[in-house]
Amino acid sequence: AQSVTQLDSHVSVSEGTPVLLRCNYSSSYSPSLFWYVQHPNKGLQLLLKYTSAATLVKGINGFEAEFKKSETSFHLTKPSAHMSDAAEYFCVVSGGFGGYQKVTFGTGTKLQVIP
Amino acid sequence: DTEVTQTPKHLVMGMTNKKSLKCEQHMGHRAMYWYKQKAKKPPELMFVYSYEKLSINESVPSRFSPECPNSSLLNLHLHALQPEDSALYLCASSRDLTLLFFGSGTQLSVL
């Protein structure tokens, strides 16, 4: 079994302040975890990925995430929000064995950045 | 080349029309996917092709017909769609069935 919970459907921050988007997961496998960003009417762009290497993962545009197995969390952070960060963010878990991998999306968090 | 290219970007069709969505990748990925995304929702898996063979069909209505002519191309043929089928259709590819690379999508409106 596998699931992803994005704890906030909407997050609002002021420009220049830190961003925290929360994600918890459950998986019967050793999962791979991802964060994607989607701007309005666009496809999904990969921000970063965790695939059992370093637990602190750095991504594009200053984002990073820390894999915490004990807390089954993979929260996304950024020290200083920029207006261009306003978008929908999806936490994704992938797990399986052999030739089968199941990809599960969280329900998304909409990030609003206030000038 | 790390792109997944989808055409057209926008499509408006009537309920009696036949149209096709196209997707192309040149990354040598073994798997290609179709997802459907409604507004303010996460993408929902429709089909998965692995090594050019259909491996997953998530109980999608037969008015959606996928086709994988070769390892780089994926089509989605549309016929007799309903207004509720209006959505963003996303194509994705993957080398290892784990990390997905997405195209920019086709915004479909069914009138």
Interface residues (C-beta under 8 A of the other chain):
Chain A: S32 F34 Y36 N41 K42 G43 L44 Q45 L46 K49 T51 F90 V92 S94 G96 G99 Y100 Q101 V103 F105 G106 T107 G108
Chain B: V4 Q6 K40 K41 P42 P43 L45 S50 L88 L90 D96 L97 T98 L99 L100 F101 F102 G103 S104 G105 Q107
